[in-house]
């Protein structure tokens, strides 16, 4: 969990390290960014810098078992963090550290705090115990009370460039082909890339979403409505994940369709983007991307999922040719990758 092990976010790690060296680190910090962009990893790395005295302490933090490390997070996809859990956290932060000079609490996904929990948390932010450091993570500042934002040092964390994710994966032992494909599909979220590298099912789920889209582009309305019905039954979280993956594809197709060079990652993904771009105009590609984003917003706002998906799939263009399903071939090697870019095709 050393600073050097954090992939990307160099400015954030430098700012935190300088604050530690100068003794200016605040007692309340807030890391804001998309899911799986690296917020929790950065929070644990900071906790290690504050708490770990030796290799044993580092190992305990990596296992989330250090006696002076407290972690609170939602239990379940749509769960909230209750006022009772915040009060338990407040009590724990008042206790004397057991092995370190500090007690560090990581409150992950703070946007899940109930309104009562947010108001209760203000007391800790306004009058923290002398040894306490509280690190909040959240996907959006808009989901938190302004009074919470005003009492925290805020570090916005943005999606990373593909090159940084690719290099970070290779440094951890991923093959060039693995790193290229995962970086291309990660949407800038290094946490997803690392999870997909360790867990093949995570990668296969994203490949399946892309292949579903490719199939639908050559299907008629009957097949599209059947898919919408099936997807609607999978739940809002899964629907949003699929739509976010489709947005990734349409962003790259839009770039290819206007003649840009697309960072393709593995050659199979680059060829997929190029083939779709051959059959659509730049305007059509951009409109598809916009509708994907709008549909995700509708789902987030509790719109009727089946109806929203029906409308979306009706408007998908229909290609006169098929596009080969995307797969990861472990034998894809560096020499076949065209320097990680594919010349843009399209109209």
Buried (B, 14 or more C-beta within 10 A) or exposed (E): BEBEEBBBBEEBBEBBBEBBEEEEBBBBBBBBBBBBBBBBBBBBBBBBBBBBEEEEBBEBBEEEEBEBBBBBBBEEEEEBBBBEBBBEBBEBBBEEBEEBEBBBBBBBBBBBBBEEBBBBBBEBBEEBBEBBBBBBBBBEBEBBBEEBBEBBBBBEBBBBEBEBBBBBBBEEEBBBBBBBBBBBBBBBBBBBBBBBBEEEEBBBBBBBBBBBBBBBBBBEEEEBBEBBEEBBEEEBEBBBBBBBBBBBBBBBBBBBBBEEEBBBBBBBBBBBBBBBBBBBBBEBBBBBBEBBBBBBEBBEEEBEBBEBBBBBBEEBEEBEEEBEBBEBEEEBEEEEBEEBEBEBBBB
